[in-house]
Amino acid sequence: MPDLLIELFSEEIPARMQAKAAEDLKKLMTDGLVEAGLTYAGAEAFSTPRRLALTVHGLTGQSPTQREERRGPKVGAPDKALEGFMRGAGVTRDQLEERAEKKGSFYYATVVTPGRPAAVIVAEVLEKTVRTFPWPKSMRWGAGSLRWVRPLHRILCLLTDEAGDHPVDLTIDGITAGQTTEGHRFMGDGAFDVTSFEDYETRLKRSKVVLSAAARADAIWHDATNMAFAQGLEVVEDPGLLQEVAGLVEWPVVLMGDIGPQFLDLPPEVLQTSMKEHQKFFSVKNPASGRIEKFITVANIETSDNGATILAGNQKVLAARLSDAKFFWENDLRVAKDEGLSAWTERLGNVTFHNKLGSQRDRIARIAALARDIAPMVGADAGLAAQAADVAKADLSSEMVYEFPELQGLMGRYYAQAAGLPPEVAAACEQHYAPLGPSDTVPTAPVSVTVALADKLDTLTGFWAIDEKPTGSKDPYALRRAALGVIRLVLENNLRLHLDKLNDAQILRHQIDTNGDKAEAGLRDDLLGEIARHGVFGSAVRDLLARMSDRPVWLDKVEQHKPDLSDDLLSFIHDRLKVHLRSEGIRHDVIDACLAMQGRDDLALVVKRAQALSAFLGTEDGGNLLQGFKRANNILTQAEDKDGVEYSFGADVKFAETEEERALFTALQAAEARIAPAMAQEDFETAMAAMADLRAPIDAFFEAVQVNADNQIVRRNRLNMLASIRKTCLQVADLTKIEG
């Protein structure tokens, strides 16, 4: 069985595209080969800055011969219909067979498709792959029509078997495939022929090309960490940068250089970001002081002076970059110390957040108002929370963040400290964006948690208020990420928040602001604060409204407000909650059963209930009790539909005819006595344990008792007993929503 080797040799492929391109080459080729009837034992793809390569092991030598039977027209059909069938099947009249069926006799043709050699199939599949390759961006060059990410110079396509090596006959846009490749652009030995994948990989390494991106990354990291360790330093880990640099070189040569002493007092994050973004350098820190003191660069060539000239040039360019960063840092510090962060915050009035949601300054005012509402619920000082919210985004006006947007928040902490603000405020400036993803750390400090929640809820309620919700896979404002951030903040800090009230208040803030009525802001925020705490229709809100004689225009929005938007937003958050809990093994139907209960806007309560229910249903008692509940509920529902009444008056033990009825009656009373107080204390484990005790008497009841007895009094009593089962079980969760 032959092995296949493919190499597509071009000008430099952008590092960010290489890994996916290698996988695309593998998928397109192997899928195409299998679709054409070939099989293979294994395949592996590789990438370097100048080539994509694929090796396929154990490829079958040719596709199998295929036989297909086709039914044609009925015997006696017009000649033209018969001729069309024969033409499509590629057969003659004497090759047709007549077969009798229930509906008459029909013509049948056996179409034989002979197998094809692997070389022919490989040529077809590779040409299609090259011409339709899914590059994010591609170009044309010269007079040809072929598009590739960079000009394609050479195609290597080779089949190797026991008889030797055989180049595949293929020409694409004037490029004829062969078995020739070349090594490193500067240190290689020129073009050379290869005979197999093993020979290909060996000859490339001899010509200063490491084919595997993973091997290049390992070599870079090994050499870099050894260099740093030798001087008592550490390389700052950055997997993304490591992967990118491995895609920039074919023969990695690791060099370590110095950072000018005038730059060593810059914040380490500034040094690290500047070197990474502009120069693709790794940062090297002193573990004792935490300062970034050196850098690692990776060259693509060995030099006679061991990289001294390369380092000198890199250090010169780096000094220019860091001079800019130092200038930004010193200017920003002067503003923070002399004018305070409020100067930057006011400038954000000229920065549009969204054309329907006002400026960044408007948004900050809303976040600060919501932070005051949330603070008591989180255990934070309301004044500190509002102060933190007011300055948390001030660094967006700073020169450093303008140059390096990824440092927003972090620079806010530095500037808040320089301005002499409380440490809780400085910490919130950095942490209020978190969590940015499923693996990001969640803030735990009360002020930081408050501002982070206010920021995310303002984003969600704002875009809901202007009807800019995610649709399908489109989420341009990262609202799914914001919802997941709210969920993680609530759950990991075990917060008991009523999101519907908070959402109502903030949606109203948005609706009032977007209508241009911002007068009497203090009165408005007092009223919206009451809504956040007690709901739109709480008594305190009604009292405030009743006492207002000189009513501002914006009050109309409050009285007209209906919580449809808030309910829709809460459903969106619940959908994100289901995705989040899937990783914990909690099924969506279990969550639905808990969301059907009171307190559905209290995410911590929902999750606590769902965890207990999921654990309970995972036991034998839980699974059997669920079936018993479903059986009771189905019988009861059918009887209520048939009789036109609701059986909810409770059973009377004096009408019980069997011991199983009496035992179930006693068990239900005992369970009710345990479940009600347990639910009041949110002790779901105890409530589930009480439900588990019902399993045996319910099973025994259904085995021994016929519910629809002839005696109507007995029948009604038994149906009322089923109603008691339903009522008791539904106290814990809506088990009707559980599948199975």
TATAKA-V791864 format. One line per field, one symbol per residue. ss: DSSP state (H for helix, E for strand, - for the rest). Layout:
ss=???
This chain:
ss=-EEEEEEEEE----HHHHHHHHHHHHHHHHHHHHH------EEEEEEE--EEEEEEEEE--E---EEEEEEEEE----HHHHHHHHHHH---HHH-EEEEE--EEEEEEEEEE---EHHHHHHHHHHHHHH-------E--------E---EEEEEEEEEE--EEEE---EE--EE-E-EEE--------EEE---HHHHHHHHHH------HHHHHHHHHHHHHHHHHH---EE---HHHHHHHH------EEEEEE--HHH----HHHHHHHHHHHH--EEEE------EEEEEEEE--------HHHHHHHHHHHHHHHHHHHHHHHHHHHHHHH--HHHHHHHHHH-EEE---EEHHHHHHHHHHHHHHHHHHH---HHHHHHHHHH--HHHH-HHHHH-HHH--HHHHHHHHH----HHHHHHHHH--------------HHHHHHHHHHHHHHHHHHHH-----E--E----HHHHHHHHHHHHHH------HHHHHHHHHHHHHHHH------HHHHHHHHHHHHHH----HHHHHHHHH-------HHHHHH---HHHHHHHHHHHHHHHHHHH-----HHHHHHHH-------HHHHHHHHHHHHHHH--HHHHHHHHHHHHHHHHHHHHHHHH---------HHH---HHHHHHHHHHHHHHHHHHHHHH---HHHHHHHHH-HHHHHHHHHHH-------HHHHHHHHHHHHHHHHHHH----HHH---
